[in-house]
Amino acid sequence: MSILKVARMGHPILRARALPVTPSEISSPSIQRLIDDMVETMHEYAGIGLAAPQVHVGLRLFVAGLRLEDVVPERDDRQEMPLIVLINPELTLSTEPAEAAWEGCLSIPDIRGLVPRAPQILVRAYDRLGRRVEFSSKGLPSRVIQHETDHLDGRLFFDRMPTFDSLTYMDEYHRYWRKDEDAE
């Protein structure tokens, strides 16, 4: 397995719509190696999600998950999330009002912002074995799945923000914004 280079904001691959993976390609050694490398890369950079375009591959797949040992006190997502691999995801968003929460991105290091997202989603996709999966998701997993699916459509979390008033560097987030969340 290898640690892959993460594309940073400004690279054209992050603004392009990724191509679908055919079901027959899913079990190929190259796709399976890509998935393993993406998981290793995500853990190396302490991310909780990573889409193929973020590692310079224009395919509709992403990995996501949060191991308990990766949860550190300064993070606000203090729950474990099992590892998932989703290929060609299709999302149906709930009609409930969007909920704003803090997001960051490995392609936009050291920046955070409040992003409104649907609180619950229905997901249809293929898993890494090429099986069709369908499930509903809410909370942190729902937010991560929406964020990573946006990458597959050439969108960054900035594109979802109604205003940039909350856009902040991590140091300032911890200094000025985090204390408000801790008080809740």
N, C-alpha and C positions, 0 to 999 in steps of 0.2 A: 504494500500500500504506500501511497505517497501523499504528501501535503501539496495541495494545488495552490497556484497563485490566484488571489481573489481580485476580481475586477473592481476598480474604484469608480465612484460617480464621475461621469464625464466620458467613460469608455462607451463607444457606440453599442456594444453588445447588450448593455443594460437597458437600452431604449428600444431594442428590436423584439418583435414577437417571436417566441421560440417555436420551433417546429415539433409536431407530434412525434412520438416514438411509436413505431408499428408494434403490434403485439408480438410478432415473430422476432423482433429485435431485442425484446426485453431480456431474454435469457442468454443473449450473446455475451461472450467473455468481455467485450469492450464496454458494454453497458453495465455489467456486473462489477467490473473493475472501477468504472466511473463512480458508481454508487458507493463502493467501499472507500475510495479516495475522498469522496465528498463527506462521508461520515467522519473520517479521520481529520480532514481539514476543518470541519465544523467544530470538532472537539478541540483541536489545536488552538483555534482562535476564540474559544469559549462562546461560541454562538449557539443559538437554539433552533436555527434553521439555515439552510443553504440551498439555493436554487442553482441549477446547472448553468444558466447564463452568468451567474456570479463567478464561476470558474472558467469562463470563456467558452462554454459549450452551449450552443443555441438549441437545446432540446427541452421539451416540456416534462421535466422531472425535478423533484426536490426531496431533500431529506430534512427531518426535523426531530427534535427530541432533547430532553434535558435530563441528564443523569444526576442523581442525588449528590454525587461527589463534585459535580460542576456548580452546584448552588453555593454561592458565596454570600456573606452577610450584606455586602453593598448592593446586591441585585434585588430588584423588587418582584421577581418571579420565583418565589421561594417554594415552588412545588415541582415534583418530578413529573416528567412527561415522557411516556414511552417512545422509543425510536420508531418513526414511521418513514416509509419511502412511498411517495405518491407519484405516479406517472400519468400524464394526460389528465390532470384533475379537472373536474367540472364542479362548480360550486353553485348552490342555491342559497341565497341569503335570506334570513328570517325577515319578516316585515316589522319586527320590533324596532323601536328607535335605536339608532347607533349609539354606542358607548365609546367615549374617548379614554384612551390610556396611553402611557408612554411607550414609544417604540424607538429602537435603534436599528442599525444595519451594519453588517460586516463590510459592505461596499461604501459606507459613509461613516468611517471610523470616528469615534469620540463625539458624535452628535446624537441628540435625542429630540423628540417632539411629541406633542399630544396628537394622536391620530384617532378619528372616529371610525369604528368598525361595527359590523353587525354582531350582536352578542351571540348568535347561534347560526350555524350553517348546516346544510346537508352536503355531503361530499360523495362524489362518484369518481372513481379512478381505477387504475391498475396498481397492484402492489409489485414488489420486486420479483415475485415469482410469476408474474403475468396473469394473476387472478383478478377478476373484477371485484372491487370492494365498494361498499356503500355504507356510510355511517353518518351520524349527526355529531356535532362537536360544539362545545361552548367554552367560555372562559379563555384561559391562555392558549390552549391548543387551537381553538377557533381563530384567534387573532394571528397566531403564527402561520396557520394554513392560508389565511387570507393574504398575509404579507408576502409569503413565498409564491403564491399563485400570481400576485401582482407582478413579481419579477418575471414570470413566464410571459406576461403580457406587455413587458417593457415599461412597467410603472415602478416608481420609487415611493417610499412612504410620504415624501414631501407632496406628491401629487394628490394625496388624500386629505391633506391638512387644509382646513378652511381659512386659516390664518397662520402666519409664522410667529405670532406673539410668544409661543411656548418653545420655539426652536432654541436649543441651548447646547453648549459644549458640556461634556460629562462633568468637569470640575464644577461648573456653575449649577448644573442639575443637582449635584450632591449638596452644594452650598445653599442654594436658594429654593429649590423645588422639592427635593426629597423630604425635607423636614415637614412640609405640609402633608405629604402622604403618610408619613409615620405617625402623625397626630390623629389620623382618621381611625 
